[in-house]
Amino acid sequence: MATGTATIDFGATPTDTATVLVGGLSGLTVNSHLEPFVQGSDSTVDNSVDAHQQLAMRARFYCEYVSATNMNIVADVMIGFATGTFTVHYATA
């Protein structure tokens, strides 16, 4: 099991999708449990705690298996658009 954080970047132009490649993991398989989430207490230079809370409510997050050491975390904003960077947490099992 691994836990950690990654920075997902929506860029400067408002968009409804962003992806970040998380590397340095080990033992992942297509059957691994991969879970991403945003914590409402996080902030980045670009986005405040309030923005993280809004993203947690407005977006759907999922992981894509890439290899035994890599996965993608994808954020699809369902309501509105996002810009800049956000911290996203993950857990694998």
Secondary structure, 3 states (H helix, E strand, C coil): CEEEEEEEECCCCCECEEEEEECCCCCCCCCCCEEEECCCCCCCCCCCHHHHHHHHHHEEEEEEEEECCEEEEEEEECCCCECCEEEEEEEEC
